[in-house]
Amino acid sequence: MSFQDQQVLVTGATGFLGGTLALKLASLGAKVRALVRTPEKAGFLPPEVERFHGDVTDADAMRRACAGCSVVFHAAASFTDMPSQIAINVEGTRTVMLAAGEARVERIVHVSSIAVYGSAYPYDVTEEMRLAPGAMPYAITKARAEAIVHEVGGRCGLSYTIIRPGMIYGRRGALWTDALFKLARLNPTPFVGDGSGSAFPIHVDDVVDFMLVAAQHPNAHNEAFHCTPDPSVTWREFVGSYSRLAGHDNWLPIPPPLVFGAAGIAQLLSPRDGVGREAPDAVQFLRRFITFKMTKARDLLGWQPKIDLPTGIALTADYLREAGLLT
């Protein structure tokens, strides 16, 4: 797998995943063009990475950004309000796909999420199953974005790969590292029930490695793949790993009936398209044990995650100390 002297574009390059990917590509000798919307957030990128000021919603900027690139890695995403997510996750994906098609890039790697399946499946999930995003804005917009990737890719003859990561954690990870560690260091750590439901942590370095494989492997052409632990770990294992890093292993189980009651009230009070409509399913999802299967990636690409949970947490410890979260 060689990216030496290849011109590549990374959208979302100042974010967690996109930034980690840009650094890795630069270390492999690629000519990295980083799409940067807010220049002050790009300070961690080395000088050899080209900073291209632009936005995925700007068609002209995206055409210029994609020009001359062999691969486009589309990692930009919004996690805020619904209008922003529609603009960036949905229409931004359309803009990037059209620009990549016009530039005749060899492949675009689109970062989706296992969120596109929603919280309805009570059993193991494969890539062939129907997307059922439910009422969560992020899940809805990511599912719509996937439809755009298929539609524009097919119409433009553009080779694409969709990856659906789980809960990405590691250095600079805001949600599944910083926020979850802050919860886990509480002594005892509160959580719904005994934590025996499944969690889907995947270290950022594994996701980056999979993206690099997906960019070049012939069997990844116009395919979608999970990027998750198989088999899944439990919430107690995931959150507990952070708790032990913080120096304790004490768990405070919140009675599920109490949480279900609160979720039911949230559902009743939520507007028709509100996130609260999914609250009972989301709570139930925390208690289910399922796996997003990695069979397809293993069979077609010969790839599976390399970093197990203990190793990943150990790799993250230095960052947590640097961030002042772990003493």
WODA-V295495 format. One record per residue. N is the residue number from 0. PHI is phi in whole degrees, 0 to 359 (* if undefined). NEAR is the number of other ideal C-beta (glycine too) atoms within 8 Angstrom. Layout:
BEGIN
N/PHI/NEAR ; N/PHI/NEAR
END
This chain:
BEGIN
0/*/5 ; 1/237/5 ; 2/243/10 ; 3/305/7 ; 4/66/5 ; 5/282/10 ; 6/274/9 ; 7/230/16 ; 8/245/13 ; 9/239/15 ; 10/274/13 ; 11/69/13 ; 12/287/17 ; 13/264/12 ; 14/271/10 ; 15/296/11 ; 16/290/14 ; 17/299/16 ; 18/293/13 ; 19/297/14 ; 20/296/14 ; 21/301/14 ; 22/296/12 ; 23/294/11 ; 24/299/13 ; 25/297/13 ; 26/292/6 ; 27/269/10 ; 28/89/7 ; 29/286/12 ; 30/271/8 ; 31/268/13 ; 32/253/13 ; 33/260/15 ; 34/286/15 ; 35/236/13 ; 36/270/7 ; 37/238/7 ; 38/305/7 ; 39/293/5 ; 40/273/7 ; 41/262/12 ; 42/299/5 ; 43/281/5 ; 44/283/13 ; 45/289/6 ; 46/301/3 ; 47/288/5 ; 48/276/13 ; 49/286/7 ; 50/268/9 ; 51/251/12 ; 52/285/7 ; 53/179/12 ; 54/217/8 ; 55/294/14 ; 56/271/8 ; 57/260/9 ; 58/298/8 ; 59/294/6 ; 60/298/11 ; 61/291/14 ; 62/298/11 ; 63/292/9 ; 64/292/13 ; 65/279/15 ; 66/302/7 ; 67/82/5 ; 68/271/14 ; 69/272/8 ; 70/223/14 ; 71/242/14 ; 72/255/15 ; 73/259/13 ; 74/248/13 ; 75/292/12 ; 76/199/11 ; 77/248/9 ; 78/240/5 ; 79/266/5 ; 80/282/6 ; 81/301/7 ; 82/302/6 ; 83/294/9 ; 84/292/16 ; 85/295/10 ; 86/297/11 ; 87/267/13 ; 88/291/14 ; 89/264/13 ; 90/291/9 ; 91/297/13 ; 92/296/14 ; 93/300/10 ; 94/298/13 ; 95/296/16 ; 96/298/16 ; 97/296/12 ; 98/293/13 ; 99/295/13 ; 100/296/14 ; 101/296/9 ; 102/279/11 ; 103/56/4 ; 104/293/13 ; 105/287/5 ; 106/199/15 ; 107/244/17 ; 108/255/14 ; 109/257/13 ; 110/269/13 ; 111/255/11 ; 112/192/10 ; 113/293/12 ; 114/300/10 ; 115/296/13 ; 116/272/13 ; 117/66/14 ; 118/238/9 ; 119/273/8 ; 120/285/10 ; 121/264/5 ; 122/218/5 ; 123/304/7 ; 124/243/12 ; 125/245/8 ; 126/294/10 ; 127/279/3 ; 128/286/8 ; 129/296/3 ; 130/287/9 ; 131/221/8 ; 132/292/13 ; 133/72/12 ; 134/254/9 ; 135/287/11 ; 136/305/9 ; 137/298/11 ; 138/296/14 ; 139/299/11 ; 140/290/14 ; 141/291/15 ; 142/294/11 ; 143/297/10 ; 144/297/13 ; 145/300/14 ; 146/300/8 ; 147/293/12 ; 148/301/14 ; 149/297/8 ; 150/293/8 ; 151/289/13 ; 152/300/15 ; 153/294/8 ; 154/291/7 ; 155/265/10 ; 156/65/6 ; 157/262/11 ; 158/287/9 ; 159/221/12 ; 160/226/16 ; 161/254/11 ; 162/244/16 ; 163/242/14 ; 164/287/13 ; 165/272/12 ; 166/272/11 ; 167/283/13 ; 168/229/13 ; 169/137/15 ; 170/305/9 ; 171/77/9 ; 172/279/13 ; 173/287/7 ; 174/274/8 ; 175/273/9 ; 176/243/15 ; 177/300/10 ; 178/294/9 ; 179/291/13 ; 180/295/14 ; 181/299/9 ; 182/292/11 ; 183/293/14 ; 184/282/13 ; 185/299/8 ; 186/236/8 ; 187/279/8 ; 188/270/15 ; 189/281/7 ; 190/199/12 ; 191/290/11 ; 192/64/12 ; 193/270/6 ; 194/75/14 ; 195/275/9 ; 196/288/13 ; 197/270/11 ; 198/242/12 ; 199/227/11 ; 200/286/13 ; 201/226/15 ; 202/291/15 ; 203/302/14 ; 204/294/11 ; 205/293/12 ; 206/297/14 ; 207/299/12 ; 208/300/10 ; 209/294/13 ; 210/297/13 ; 211/294/13 ; 212/296/12 ; 213/298/14 ; 214/290/13 ; 215/234/9 ; 216/286/9 ; 217/298/4 ; 218/283/7 ; 219/272/14 ; 220/301/8 ; 221/56/7 ; 222/239/11 ; 223/241/9 ; 224/222/16 ; 225/286/15 ; 226/218/14 ; 227/213/15 ; 228/287/13 ; 229/222/12 ; 230/283/5 ; 231/294/13 ; 232/261/10 ; 233/269/12 ; 234/299/12 ; 235/297/11 ; 236/291/11 ; 237/290/14 ; 238/295/15 ; 239/297/13 ; 240/297/12 ; 241/291/14 ; 242/300/15 ; 243/295/9 ; 244/298/12 ; 245/279/11 ; 246/105/4 ; 247/212/10 ; 248/220/6 ; 249/258/8 ; 250/243/12 ; 251/246/8 ; 252/286/9 ; 253/273/10 ; 254/306/7 ; 255/306/10 ; 256/302/6 ; 257/296/8 ; 258/291/11 ; 259/298/10 ; 260/298/8 ; 261/296/9 ; 262/293/12 ; 263/295/10 ; 264/295/8 ; 265/300/10 ; 266/294/12 ; 267/294/6 ; 268/272/6 ; 269/280/11 ; 270/296/4 ; 271/307/5 ; 272/258/5 ; 273/281/8 ; 274/299/9 ; 275/300/9 ; 276/298/11 ; 277/265/13 ; 278/303/14 ; 279/299/10 ; 280/295/11 ; 281/296/10 ; 282/294/13 ; 283/298/9 ; 284/299/9 ; 285/297/10 ; 286/257/10 ; 287/275/9 ; 288/246/7 ; 289/225/11 ; 290/231/11 ; 291/274/15 ; 292/295/11 ; 293/254/12 ; 294/301/8 ; 295/296/12 ; 296/295/13 ; 297/294/10 ; 298/286/6 ; 299/273/11 ; 300/245/12 ; 301/66/4 ; 302/239/8 ; 303/208/7 ; 304/303/12 ; 305/256/5 ; 306/256/9 ; 307/284/7 ; 308/299/11 ; 309/302/7 ; 310/294/9 ; 311/297/13 ; 312/295/11 ; 313/297/7 ; 314/295/12 ; 315/274/14 ; 316/300/10 ; 317/299/7 ; 318/298/11 ; 319/298/12 ; 320/292/10 ; 321/300/6 ; 322/280/8 ; 323/79/4 ; 324/269/9 ; 325/236/10 ; 326/251/2
END
